[in-house]
Amino acid sequence: MRKFLILFAVLLGSTAQVKAQELFVITEPASNVPAGSISVGINQSLLNRESSDNYYYNLAPTVSWGTTKNLMFKADGFFSNDYSNSLAFRGASIYTKYRFLSEDDLHSHFRMAAFGRVSTNNEVSITEALDLMGTNSGFQVGIVATKLIKKVAISASLSGVHATNLDESMLGRDFNDFGTEYTLSVGKLMLPKVYTDFNQTNVNAMVEFKGQTLNKSGKSYLDVVPSIQFIFNSRARLDLAYKQELYSSLDRSSSSGFLFNFQYTFFNVSN
């Protein structure tokens, strides 16, 4: 825990003159995909399986579209392995975000946006934690705010989550299909120290916190996700991260593991 707190302090410490990207690994900032652009990617994770010594491998192809400067849409597909380690299609998700506030200054800006997600999953869930990114069918609505100050980006969100594919007979008295989700993300542009052109490789370090509280029982969890991110030619993005559970009072399918993401953006596709 002490190492995570030290990293958090380091990320907040710089005040150089170059702006940071608002591109987080597990959370969405209030900024959108550029208008008229399409981003395609592959998100992968290798997570511990709480009920056995095996691991969950999750594969999520994703496509994002910036329809205007204030509105974007994203579609995700979910694949994961079962206990026989066979990779199978699990479900899909549609996400949208509308930026309704923008305040710009010389070396900083502030954004706020509302977002929503609808997910479907072809299995019944028997875990207490609600997860619309591969486990649960349901919907989510929320609000996110992002502040950029020179090299540092800070983002926080609050949302409500409802799952529709829970097995009430298995969960019994602890059945909770509504939850509150909250996130805090901090990222810092580490390299380059000085920009000379858009083809320079950017290196971002970040730490993200994601938590959830079930509305009925009050059970909750909190994860921390430190990561490093590389941006190539202002188009391609590679994320390397590790998720670690800080605490949990509810049943989860997995609590820790590695995340690997790659995305590529095609600018001005629909303009």
QUIQUI-V735368 format. One record per residue. RES is the residue in three letters. SS is DSSP state (a for helix, b for strand, c for the rest). OMEGA is omega as a letter, one per 30 degrees, with the letter a starting at -180 (NA if undefined). BURIAL is + if it has 9 or more other ideal C-beta (glycine too) atoms within 8 Angstrom, else -. Layout:
res | ss | omega | burial
RES | SS | OMEGA | BURIAL
RES | SS | OMEGA | BURIAL
This chain:
res | ss | omega | burial
MET | c | a | -
ARG | a | l | -
LYS | a | l | -
PHE | a | l | +
LEU | a | l | -
ILE | a | l | -
LEU | a | l | +
PHE | a | l | +
ALA | a | l | -
VAL | a | a | +
LEU | a | a | +
LEU | c | a | -
GLY | c | a | -
SER | c | l | -
THR | c | l | -
ALA | c | a | -
GLN | c | a | -
VAL | c | a | +
LYS | c | l | -
ALA | c | l | +
GLN | c | l | +
GLU | c | a | +
LEU | c | a | +
PHE | c | a | +
VAL | c | a | +
ILE | c | a | +
THR | c | l | +
GLU | c | l | -
PRO | c | l | +
ALA | c | l | +
SER | c | a | -
ASN | c | l | +
VAL | c | a | +
PRO | c | a | +
ALA | c | l | +
GLY | c | a | +
SER | c | l | +
ILE | b | l | +
SER | b | l | +
VAL | b | a | +
GLY | b | l | +
ILE | b | l | +
ASN | b | a | +
GLN | b | l | +
SER | b | l | +
LEU | b | a | +
LEU | b | l | +
ASN | b | l | +
ARG | c | a | +
GLU | c | a | -
SER | c | a | -
SER | c | l | -
ASP | c | l | -
ASN | c | a | -
TYR | b | l | -
TYR | b | l | +
TYR | b | a | +
ASN | b | l | +
LEU | b | a | +
ALA | b | l | +
PRO | b | a | +
THR | b | l | +
VAL | b | l | +
SER | b | a | +
TRP | b | l | +
GLY | b | a | +
THR | c | l | -
THR | c | l | -
LYS | c | a | -
ASN | c | a | -
LEU | b | l | +
MET | b | l | +
PHE | b | l | +
LYS | b | l | +
ALA | b | l | +
ASP | b | l | +
GLY | b | a | +
PHE | b | l | +
PHE | b | l | +
SER | b | a | +
ASN | b | l | +
ASP | c | a | -
TYR | c | l | -
SER | c | l | -
ASN | c | l | -
SER | c | a | -
LEU | b | a | -
ALA | b | l | -
PHE | b | a | -
ARG | b | a | +
GLY | b | a | +
ALA | b | a | +
SER | b | l | +
ILE | b | a | +
TYR | b | l | +
THR | b | a | +
LYS | b | l | +
TYR | b | l | +
ARG | b | a | +
PHE | b | l | -
LEU | b | l | +
SER | b | l | -
GLU | b | a | -
ASP | b | l | -
ASP | c | a | -
LEU | c | a | -
HIS | c | l | -
SER | b | l | +
HIS | b | a | +
PHE | b | a | +
ARG | b | l | +
MET | b | a | +
ALA | b | l | +
ALA | b | a | +
PHE | b | l | +
GLY | b | l | +
ARG | b | l | +
VAL | b | a | -
SER | b | l | +
THR | b | a | -
ASN | b | a | +
ASN | c | l | -
GLU | c | l | -
VAL | c | a | -
SER | b | l | +
ILE | c | l | -
THR | c | a | -
GLU | c | a | +
ALA | c | a | +
LEU | c | a | +
ASP | c | a | -
LEU | c | l | +
MET | c | l | +
GLY | c | a | +
THR | c | a | +
ASN | c | l | +
SER | c | l | +
GLY | b | a | +
PHE | b | a | +
GLN | b | l | +
VAL | b | a | +
GLY | b | a | +
ILE | b | a | +
VAL | b | l | +
ALA | b | a | +
THR | b | l | +
LYS | b | l | +
LEU | b | l | +
ILE | b | l | +
LYS | c | a | +
LYS | c | a | +
VAL | b | l | +
ALA | b | l | +
ILE | b | a | +
SER | b | l | +
ALA | b | a | +
SER | b | l | +
LEU | b | a | -
SER | b | l | +
GLY | b | a | +
VAL | b | l | +
HIS | b | l | +
ALA | b | a | +
THR | c | a | -
ASN | c | l | +
LEU | b | l | +
ASP | c | a | -
GLU | a | a | -
SER | a | l | -
MET | a | a | -
LEU | a | l | +
GLY | a | a | -
ARG | a | l | -
ASP | a | a | -
PHE | c | l | +
ASN | c | l | +
ASP | c | l | +
PHE | b | l | +
GLY | b | l | +
THR | b | a | +
GLU | b | a | +
TYR | b | a | +
THR | b | l | +
LEU | b | a | +
SER | b | l | +
VAL | b | l | +
GLY | b | a | +
LYS | b | l | +
LEU | b | a | +
MET | b | a | -
LEU | b | g | -
PRO | c | l | +
LYS | c | l | -
VAL | c | l | -
TYR | c | l | -
THR | c | l | -
ASP | c | a | -
PHE | c | a | -
ASN | c | l | -
GLN | c | l | -
THR | c | l | -
ASN | b | l | +
VAL | b | l | +
ASN | b | l | +
ALA | b | a | +
MET | b | l | +
VAL | b | a | +
GLU | b | l | +
PHE | b | l | +
LYS | b | a | +
GLY | b | l | +
GLN | b | l | +
THR | b | l | +
LEU | b | a | +
ASN | c | a | -
LYS | c | a | -
SER | c | a | -
GLY | c | l | -
LYS | c | a | +
SER | b | l | +
TYR | b | l | +
LEU | b | l | +
ASP | b | l | +
VAL | b | a | +
VAL | b | l | +
PRO | b | a | +
SER | b | l | +
ILE | b | a | +
GLN | b | l | +
PHE | b | l | +
ILE | b | a | +
PHE | b | l | +
ASN | c | l | -
SER | c | a | -
ARG | c | a | -
ALA | b | a | +
ARG | b | l | +
LEU | b | a | +
ASP | b | l | +
LEU | b | a | +
ALA | b | l | +
TYR | b | l | +
LYS | b | l | +
GLN | b | l | +
GLU | b | l | +
LEU | b | l | -
TYR | b | l | -
SER | b | l | +
SER | c | l | -
LEU | c | a | +
ASP | c | a | -
ARG | c | l | +
SER | c | l | +
SER | c | a | +
SER | c | a | +
SER | b | l | +
GLY | b | a | +
PHE | b | l | +
LEU | b | a | +
PHE | b | a | +
ASN | b | l | +
PHE | b | l | +
GLN | b | l | +
TYR | b | a | +
THR | b | l | +
PHE | b | a | +
PHE | c | l | -
ASN | c | a | -
VAL | c | a | -
SER | c | l | -
ASN | c | NA | -
